[in-house]
Amino acid sequence: MIQYISTRGGIDPVNFDEALLQGFAGDGGLFVPQTIPKISREQLNTLSGLCYTDLAFEILSLFIDPDIIPKKDLRQLIDTSFAGFEHPDILPIKSCGTDP
């Protein structure tokens, strides 16, 4: 299970739910994961082909313990959160010039 620490280093690590409910760490810092999950090249290639909501689900699943937010609930939260976006890609990427 991933623990979250303060960017200022003044608190003990906390679980996702504690970090979410506190907002800011008690020392005024921001919560960040204590460790970053490793993603293989194969996983990265798979992720690159996903739509926005599927990508959000896969990435957030790496950081949120399913005992805290079950995967089906996380999926529903993500789908509901992005349901109101007009563009099907939610966050389309557009080129801003001729440079590669």
N, C-alpha and C positions, 0 to 999 in steps of 0.2 A: 504494500500500500504506500502510495506516495505521500510524503509529509511536506508541509509548506513552512518556509522560514521567512523571516523579515529581511528586507533589503538592508536594514540597519543592524541586524545581528543581535538585537537585544532581548529576544524571547526564545523559549523552547519551541521546537517544531510542533505543528498542529496538523490535524486531519483536514481534509477538504471542507467538510461541513463547518468546522470551527472557523476556518479562514473565510468562508463565504459569509457566515453570519456576522463575523467581526468587521468585515470590510477592510479596515486598516489594522495593521499589527499594533499591539499595545505600546510599542516604542515609537509609533508614528510612521513606520516603514510600510512598504507594500509587501504583500505575500507573494512569494515565488516558489516554484517547486524546489525541493531540496536536491533532487536529482532529475535529470532529463532522460526520458526513455530513449533507448537507441532504436533507430529505424534502419532496417537493412535496405540495400539498393532495390531488392525485389519488392519489399513493402512500399518503398517510395514510388516505384514504377506503378504499382497497383493504385496507390493514392492519387497519382497524377491523372488518372482516367475517371475519377469519381465526380459526380455533381457536387455542388456546394454543400448541400445538407448532408449527403453521405460522407463527404470529407470532414465536415465539422463533427459528425458523430464519431468517426474513426479517431480523430485527433483528441477530442475531449474524452473518449473512452480510455485513452492512455493516462489521463490525469485524474479521473474521477473513479473512486472505488465503487463497484457495482453494489456493494453492501450499503452504500450511502444513497446513491441514486441508481436504482436498477436500470439495466440497459434499455428495457422497453419504455421506461419513464423518460430516460434521457433522450431517446429517439423522439418521443412525443413532444417533449419540451423544445427540441430543435425544430421539428416540423412546424409546430405552432408559432415559434418565434419568427420564422422566415416566411410564413404563409402569406403575409400581406405585401411582400415585395412584388412589384409589377413585372420586372424582367425575370424570365425563367432561370437565368444564370445567377440571380440574386446580386452578384457583384461581377458584372462583365468586365473583362480586361480588353482595353482598346489600345492600339498602337498610337503613339503621339509623334510620329515623324517617320522619316525614311531610314534612319539608322537601325541596324539589326539589333 
